[in-house]
Amino acid sequence: MIWRTLYSALWTLATPLIRRYLRKRAKKAPAYLEHWDERFGQRVVPAATGAIWVHAVSVGETRAALPLVAALRRRWPDAPLLVTQMTPTGRATAEALYPDAEVRYLPYDYPRAVRAFLQSYRPRFGVLMETELWPNLIHAAHAQRVPLFLANARLSEKSLRGYRKVARLMAPALRQFRAIAAQSADDAGRLQQLGAVDVAVCGNTKYDFTAPEAALELGAAFRRRIGTRPVLVCASTRDGEEALILDAWRAAGRAVADVLLVIVPRHPERFASVAGLAEAAGFAVQRRSDDAALRDTTQVWIGDSMGELFGYYAAADVAFVGGSLLPLGGQNLIEPASVGVPVLFGPSMFNFADASAKALAAGAALQVADAAALVQQALALLADPARRQSMRQAALGFTAAHRGASERIVALIAHGLERR
């Protein structure tokens, strides 16, 4: 109780900093100025009460929830759906993926705000995706008898070390979940070290996501625009990685003359700056948003569009997954593998440790040490159609072998609801 009181006081003290942060982010992404009433817990009249509530912080978690939501709806077909996020891009993704759901921001973890949220919506039960551990929210749900589940849960060694510093705050919160569905045995073990109980290993819902037919058609349309040139897609890149990739690409000289480099930054507010970075490096650049024919002389194509990531992957001969050249923990490598694209990633994959290890073991992916090695390995694959085909088959087999997490999680939730 003392630790939660101190934690709540810190939220109150941090309020001016939070508002300043939102205004700063809004300079590049104006949507951060919208819906502050939701973020700070002002009472909102819900479209429906008694909903299945799924919380997914941003884009990746929102997409990962799609097969789980489908499985939940098969089990409880008459329940309304409430989906919450913390970022504008996550919210936009939810609005696109779940058109019949109520979509809103989850309030920050102020005690009064989360209590008001739960009292207004009175969800049938809540599912928090991956690592969304908010002590006041969890405590309020327990106090209001809202069953709460942690799904697709992951916890890296790095995160465990951080959480251990506040174990007296986190351990009681973890024990208030009805059940926890961990992605892997390692994740389950780390959660238990932190104090979690009722932890089951259910796998990763990201394997259950199937590329929409429209995305595959978009990929085919991209290929028609590109023509016969080999394509390296560098997707979900983070700040600092594009400069490393562009420097290595330029250093490769004539070896990359016939290859189209496609860069898809992780955050939309960086689209323009990444295009400017490529232009400043001396490359002929086009942007997806110009809808112009792709010129034969274009060297770098900037994927400055939302919701089209599978289209870029489907158009790729080789894909690199960003967030991995710098110590950022990586991004979702399962998506390109699921459409049969050979996958490259850098040395930092701690947020996807289990999936990356399995992809390497299956022969679906290769790990590179740095940007120079990325370019070298990509060129080697582009020059070796037989090896690419082998990796393509391995990638499809790798993703197919690990499906089924969503149904296992739903079974765990149903059991959790029955036994208390």
C-alpha positions as CSV (number, residue, x, y, z in Angstrom):
1,M,0.0,0.0,0.0
2,I,2.9,2.4,0.8
3,W,4.6,1.7,-2.5
4,R,1.4,2.2,-4.4
5,T,0.7,5.5,-2.6
6,L,4.2,6.7,-3.5
7,Y,3.7,5.6,-7.1
8,S,0.4,7.5,-7.3
9,A,2.0,10.6,-5.8
10,L,4.7,10.5,-8.5
11,W,2.0,10.4,-11.2
12,T,0.4,13.6,-9.7
13,L,3.8,15.3,-9.5
14,A,4.6,14.3,-13.1
15,T,1.4,15.7,-14.6
16,P,3.0,19.0,-15.8
17,L,5.8,17.0,-17.5
18,I,3.3,14.7,-19.1
19,R,1.3,17.6,-20.6
20,R,4.6,19.1,-21.8
21,Y,5.6,15.8,-23.4
22,L,2.3,15.5,-25.2
23,R,2.6,19.1,-26.6
24,K,6.2,18.3,-27.7
25,R,5.2,15.2,-29.5
26,A,2.3,17.1,-31.1
27,K,4.8,19.4,-32.9
28,K,5.5,16.4,-35.2
29,A,2.3,14.4,-34.6
30,P,-0.6,16.7,-34.0
31,A,-2.9,13.8,-32.9
32,Y,-1.1,13.9,-29.6
33,L,-3.2,17.0,-28.7
34,E,-6.5,15.1,-29.2
35,H,-8.7,13.3,-26.6
36,W,-7.0,14.6,-23.5
37,D,-10.2,14.1,-21.7
38,E,-9.7,10.3,-22.1
39,R,-6.0,10.4,-21.2
40,F,-6.6,12.2,-18.0
41,G,-9.6,10.3,-16.9
42,Q,-12.5,12.7,-17.4
43,R,-15.7,10.7,-17.4
44,V,-16.8,9.5,-20.9
45,V,-20.2,8.1,-21.7
46,P,-19.5,4.6,-23.1
47,A,-21.3,3.4,-26.2
48,A,-22.0,0.1,-24.3
49,T,-21.2,-1.5,-21.0
50,G,-20.3,-5.1,-20.3
51,A,-17.8,-5.2,-23.2
52,I,-14.8,-7.4,-23.7
53,W,-12.0,-5.0,-23.1
54,V,-8.6,-5.4,-24.8
55,H,-5.8,-3.0,-24.1
56,A,-2.9,-2.8,-26.6
57,V,-0.5,0.1,-26.1
58,S,0.5,0.9,-29.7
59,V,0.5,-0.5,-33.3
60,G,2.4,-3.7,-32.8
61,E,0.3,-4.9,-29.8
62,T,-2.9,-3.8,-31.6
63,R,-2.1,-5.9,-34.6
64,A,-1.0,-8.8,-32.4
65,A,-4.4,-8.7,-30.7
66,L,-6.4,-9.2,-34.0
67,P,-6.4,-13.0,-34.0
68,L,-7.0,-13.0,-30.3
69,V,-10.0,-10.7,-30.7
70,A,-11.4,-12.9,-33.4
71,A,-11.1,-15.9,-31.1
72,L,-12.7,-14.0,-28.2
73,R,-15.6,-13.1,-30.4
74,R,-16.1,-16.6,-31.5
75,R,-16.3,-17.6,-27.8
76,W,-18.5,-14.6,-26.8
77,P,-20.2,-13.5,-30.0
78,D,-22.8,-11.2,-28.4
79,A,-20.4,-9.1,-26.3
80,P,-19.5,-5.6,-27.5
81,L,-15.8,-4.8,-27.9
82,L,-13.8,-2.0,-26.2
83,V,-10.2,-1.5,-27.4
84,T,-7.8,1.0,-25.7
85,Q,-4.4,2.3,-26.6
86,M,-1.8,4.8,-25.5
87,T,-0.6,6.2,-28.8
88,P,-2.3,8.0,-31.8
89,T,-0.8,5.4,-34.2
90,G,-2.2,2.6,-32.1
91,R,-5.6,4.3,-32.0
92,A,-5.6,4.7,-35.7
93,T,-4.7,1.1,-36.2
94,A,-7.4,0.0,-33.9
95,E,-10.0,2.1,-35.7
96,A,-9.0,0.4,-39.0
97,L,-8.8,-3.1,-37.7
98,Y,-11.8,-3.1,-35.4
99,P,-14.4,-0.9,-37.1
100,D,-17.3,-2.0,-35.0
101,A,-15.5,-1.6,-31.6
102,E,-15.4,1.4,-29.3
103,V,-11.8,2.7,-29.5
104,R,-10.4,5.2,-27.0
105,Y,-7.3,5.9,-24.9
106,L,-6.7,4.2,-21.6
107,P,-6.3,6.9,-19.0
108,Y,-2.9,7.4,-17.4
109,D,-2.5,5.4,-14.2
110,Y,-3.9,7.9,-11.8
111,P,-6.1,6.1,-9.2
112,R,-9.1,8.3,-9.7
113,A,-8.9,8.2,-13.5
114,V,-8.6,4.4,-13.8
115,R,-11.4,3.9,-11.2
116,A,-13.7,6.2,-13.2
117,F,-12.8,4.4,-16.5
118,L,-13.8,1.0,-15.0
119,Q,-16.9,2.4,-13.3
120,S,-18.1,3.9,-16.6
121,Y,-17.4,0.9,-18.9
122,R,-18.0,-2.0,-16.4
123,P,-16.3,-4.4,-18.8
124,R,-17.1,-8.1,-18.7
125,F,-13.4,-8.8,-18.4
126,G,-10.1,-7.1,-19.5
127,V,-7.2,-8.4,-21.5
128,L,-3.9,-6.5,-21.3
129,M,-1.5,-7.3,-24.1
130,E,2.2,-8.1,-23.7
131,T,3.8,-5.9,-21.0
132,E,1.1,-3.4,-20.0
133,L,1.6,-3.5,-16.2
134,W,-0.2,-0.6,-14.6
135,P,-0.5,-1.1,-10.8
136,N,-3.3,1.3,-10.1
137,L,-5.4,0.0,-13.0
138,I,-4.8,-3.6,-11.9
139,H,-5.7,-2.8,-8.3
140,A,-8.9,-0.9,-9.4
141,A,-10.0,-3.8,-11.6
142,H,-9.5,-6.2,-8.7
143,A,-11.4,-4.0,-6.3
144,Q,-14.3,-3.6,-8.7
145,R,-14.3,-7.4,-9.5
146,V,-13.4,-6.9,-13.1
147,P,-11.5,-10.1,-14.1
148,L,-8.2,-9.1,-15.6
149,F,-5.8,-11.2,-17.8
150,L,-2.4,-10.6,-19.2
151,A,-2.1,-12.0,-22.7
152,N,0.8,-12.6,-25.0
153,A,3.0,-11.7,-22.0
154,R,6.7,-11.2,-22.5
155,L,9.4,-10.0,-20.1
156,S,13.0,-9.6,-21.2
157,E,16.0,-10.0,-18.9
158,K,16.5,-6.2,-19.2
159,S,12.9,-5.5,-18.2
160,L,13.1,-7.9,-15.3
161,R,16.1,-6.1,-13.9
162,G,14.2,-2.9,-14.1
163,Y,11.1,-4.2,-12.5
164,R,13.0,-5.8,-9.7
165,K,13.9,-2.4,-8.4
166,V,10.2,-1.8,-7.8
167,A,9.2,-5.4,-7.0
168,R,7.2,-4.4,-3.9
169,L,5.0,-2.4,-6.3
170,M,4.8,-4.9,-9.1
171,A,4.5,-8.3,-7.3
172,P,1.1,-7.5,-5.7
173,A,-0.1,-6.2,-9.0
174,L,0.9,-9.4,-10.9
175,R,-0.8,-11.6,-8.3
176,Q,-4.1,-9.8,-9.0
177,F,-4.4,-11.1,-12.6
178,R,-6.9,-14.0,-12.9
179,A,-4.3,-15.7,-15.2
180,I,-1.3,-14.8,-17.3
181,A,-0.6,-16.2,-20.8
182,A,3.1,-16.0,-21.4
183,Q,4.7,-16.2,-24.9
184,S,7.5,-18.6,-23.8
185,A,8.7,-20.6,-20.9
186,D,11.5,-18.1,-20.4
187,D,8.9,-15.3,-20.2
188,A,6.9,-17.3,-17.8
189,G,9.9,-17.9,-15.6
190,R,10.8,-14.2,-15.5
191,L,7.3,-13.2,-14.6
192,Q,7.2,-15.8,-11.8
193,Q,10.5,-14.4,-10.5
194,L,8.8,-11.1,-10.3
195,G,5.9,-12.5,-8.3
196,A,3.3,-13.7,-10.8
197,V,1.2,-16.7,-10.2
198,D,-1.2,-18.6,-12.5
199,V,1.2,-18.3,-15.4
200,A,0.6,-20.6,-18.5
201,V,2.8,-20.8,-21.6
202,C,0.4,-20.2,-24.5
203,G,2.7,-19.0,-27.3
204,N,2.6,-15.8,-29.4
205,T,-0.5,-14.5,-31.1
206,K,1.6,-12.8,-33.7
207,Y,2.0,-16.2,-35.4
208,D,-1.8,-16.3,-35.8
209,F,-2.0,-13.1,-37.8
210,T,-2.6,-13.8,-41.5
211,A,-1.8,-11.1,-44.1
212,P,-5.0,-9.7,-45.5
213,E,-5.6,-10.5,-49.1
214,A,-5.8,-6.7,-49.8
215,A,-2.3,-6.3,-48.4
216,L,-1.0,-9.1,-50.7
217,E,-2.6,-7.4,-53.7
218,L,-1.0,-4.1,-52.6
219,G,2.4,-5.9,-52.6
220,A,1.7,-7.2,-56.1
221,A,0.9,-3.7,-57.2
222,F,4.1,-2.4,-55.6
223,R,6.1,-5.0,-57.6
224,R,4.4,-3.9,-60.8
225,R,5.5,-0.4,-60.1
226,I,9.0,-1.5,-59.2
227,G,9.5,-3.9,-62.2
228,T,12.2,-6.5,-62.2
229,R,14.7,-4.8,-59.9
230,P,15.7,-6.7,-56.7
231,V,14.1,-5.2,-53.6
232,L,15.5,-4.8,-50.1
233,V,12.9,-3.6,-47.6
234,C,14.2,-2.1,-44.3
235,A,11.0,-1.9,-42.2
236,S,10.1,-0.5,-38.8
237,T,13.4,1.4,-38.7
238,R,14.1,3.6,-35.7
239,D,15.8,7.0,-35.3
240,G,19.5,6.6,-36.0
241,E,19.2,3.3,-38.0
242,E,18.4,4.9,-41.3
243,A,21.7,6.9,-41.3
244,L,23.6,3.7,-40.6
245,I,21.8,1.9,-43.4
246,L,22.2,4.7,-45.9
247,D,25.9,5.1,-45.1
248,A,26.5,1.3,-45.7
249,W,24.4,1.4,-48.9
250,R,26.4,4.3,-50.3
251,A,29.7,2.5,-49.3
252,A,28.6,-0.5,-51.4
253,G,28.8,1.6,-54.5
254,R,28.1,-0.1,-57.8
255,A,27.1,-3.4,-56.1
256,V,23.7,-1.9,-55.2
257,A,23.2,0.1,-58.4
258,D,20.4,-2.2,-59.6
259,V,18.7,-2.7,-56.2
260,L,15.9,-0.7,-54.9
261,L,16.2,0.2,-51.2
262,V,12.8,0.6,-49.5
263,I,12.9,2.2,-46.1
264,V,9.7,2.2,-43.9
265,P,10.3,4.2,-40.7
266,R,8.6,2.9,-37.6
267,H,7.0,6.3,-36.6
268,P,5.0,8.4,-39.1
269,E,6.3,11.7,-37.7
270,R,9.7,10.8,-39.0
271,F,8.7,10.1,-42.6
272,A,9.7,13.5,-43.9
273,S,13.0,13.6,-42.0
274,V,14.1,10.2,-43.3
275,A,13.3,11.2,-46.8
276,G,15.4,14.3,-46.3
277,L,18.2,12.2,-44.8
278,A,18.3,10.0,-47.9
279,E,18.3,13.1,-50.2
280,A,21.1,14.7,-48.2
281,A,23.1,11.5,-48.6
282,G,22.9,12.0,-52.4
283,F,20.4,9.4,-53.3
284,A,17.6,9.7,-55.8
285,V,14.5,9.5,-53.6
286,Q,10.8,9.0,-54.0
287,R,8.0,8.7,-51.5
288,R,5.1,6.3,-51.5
289,S,2.8,9.1,-50.8
290,D,3.5,10.9,-54.1
291,D,1.6,8.1,-55.9
292,A,3.9,8.8,-58.9
293,A,5.3,6.1,-61.2
294,L,8.5,4.8,-59.7
295,R,11.4,6.0,-61.9
296,D,14.1,3.7,-63.0
297,T,16.7,6.1,-61.5
298,T,15.1,6.0,-58.1
299,Q,17.5,4.5,-55.6
300,V,15.6,4.8,-52.3
301,W,11.8,4.6,-51.9
302,I,10.4,5.9,-48.6
303,G,7.4,3.9,-47.4
304,D,5.6,6.9,-45.8
305,S,2.2,5.3,-45.4
306,M,0.3,3.8,-42.5
307,G,-1.3,0.3,-42.5
308,E,0.7,-1.0,-45.5
309,L,3.6,-2.8,-43.9
310,F,2.5,-6.2,-45.2
311,G,2.3,-4.7,-48.7
312,Y,5.9,-3.7,-48.5
313,Y,6.9,-7.1,-47.2
314,A,5.0,-8.8,-49.9
315,A,6.9,-6.8,-52.5
316,A,10.3,-7.6,-51.0
317,D,12.9,-10.1,-52.1
318,V,14.7,-9.7,-48.7
319,A,13.5,-7.9,-45.6
320,F,15.4,-6.3,-42.7
321,V,13.5,-5.7,-39.5
322,G,14.5,-2.5,-37.7
323,G,14.9,-1.6,-34.1
324,S,17.7,-4.1,-34.0
325,L,20.8,-2.3,-35.2
326,L,20.8,-0.1,-32.2
327,P,20.1,-1.5,-28.6
328,L,16.3,-1.1,-29.0
329,G,15.2,-4.7,-28.7
330,G,14.0,-5.3,-32.3
331,Q,10.5,-5.4,-34.0
332,N,8.2,-8.0,-35.2
333,L,10.1,-10.5,-37.5
334,I,7.1,-12.8,-37.8
335,E,5.3,-10.6,-40.2
336,P,7.8,-10.8,-43.1
337,A,8.4,-14.5,-42.4
338,S,4.6,-15.1,-42.6
339,V,4.6,-14.0,-46.3
340,G,7.7,-16.1,-47.1
341,V,10.3,-13.3,-47.2
342,P,13.9,-14.1,-46.0
343,V,14.4,-12.1,-42.8
344,L,17.5,-10.2,-41.6
345,F,17.8,-8.5,-38.2
346,G,20.6,-6.9,-36.2
347,P,22.2,-7.8,-32.9
348,S,19.5,-6.3,-30.6
349,M,16.4,-8.5,-30.5
350,F,15.7,-8.8,-26.7
351,N,12.0,-7.9,-27.1
352,F,11.7,-10.8,-29.6
353,A,14.2,-13.2,-28.2
354,D,12.1,-16.3,-28.5
355,A,10.8,-15.6,-32.0
356,S,14.2,-14.6,-33.3
357,A,15.9,-17.7,-31.8
358,K,13.2,-20.0,-33.4
359,A,13.5,-18.2,-36.8
360,L,17.3,-18.6,-36.8
361,A,17.0,-22.3,-35.9
362,A,14.4,-22.9,-38.6
363,G,16.7,-21.3,-41.3
364,A,14.1,-18.5,-41.9
365,A,16.3,-15.6,-40.8
366,L,19.9,-14.4,-40.5
367,Q,21.4,-12.2,-37.8
368,V,23.9,-9.5,-38.8
369,A,26.3,-7.6,-36.7
370,D,25.9,-4.1,-38.1
371,A,24.7,-2.1,-41.1
372,A,27.7,-3.0,-43.3
373,A,27.0,-6.7,-42.7
374,L,23.3,-6.1,-43.4
375,V,24.1,-4.8,-46.8
376,Q,26.6,-7.5,-47.5
377,Q,24.2,-10.3,-46.5
378,A,21.3,-8.8,-48.4
379,L,23.3,-8.6,-51.6
380,A,24.5,-12.2,-51.1
381,L,20.9,-13.3,-50.8
382,L,19.7,-11.2,-53.8
383,A,22.4,-12.9,-55.9
384,D,21.4,-16.4,-54.8
385,P,17.8,-17.3,-55.9
386,A,18.1,-20.9,-54.6
387,R,19.0,-19.8,-51.1
388,R,16.2,-17.3,-51.1
389,Q,13.7,-20.0,-52.1
390,S,15.0,-22.2,-49.3
391,M,14.6,-19.4,-46.7
392,R,11.2,-18.7,-48.1
393,Q,10.0,-22.2,-47.5
394,A,11.7,-22.2,-44.1
395,A,9.9,-18.9,-43.2
396,L,6.5,-20.2,-44.1
397,G,7.1,-23.4,-42.2
398,F,8.4,-21.5,-39.1
399,T,5.3,-19.3,-38.8
400,A,2.9,-22.2,-39.5
401,A,4.5,-24.4,-36.8
402,H,3.8,-21.9,-34.0
403,R,0.2,-21.0,-34.6
404,G,-2.6,-21.6,-32.1
405,A,-1.8,-19.2,-29.3
406,S,-5.0,-17.2,-29.6
407,E,-7.2,-20.2,-29.0
408,R,-5.1,-21.3,-26.1
409,I,-5.4,-17.9,-24.5
410,V,-9.2,-17.9,-24.9
411,A,-9.4,-21.3,-23.3
412,L,-7.3,-19.9,-20.4
413,I,-9.6,-16.9,-20.0
414,A,-12.7,-19.1,-20.1
415,H,-11.2,-21.3,-17.4
416,G,-10.2,-18.3,-15.3
417,L,-13.7,-16.9,-15.5
418,E,-15.3,-20.2,-14.5
419,R,-13.1,-20.9,-11.4
420,R,-13.7,-17.7,-9.5
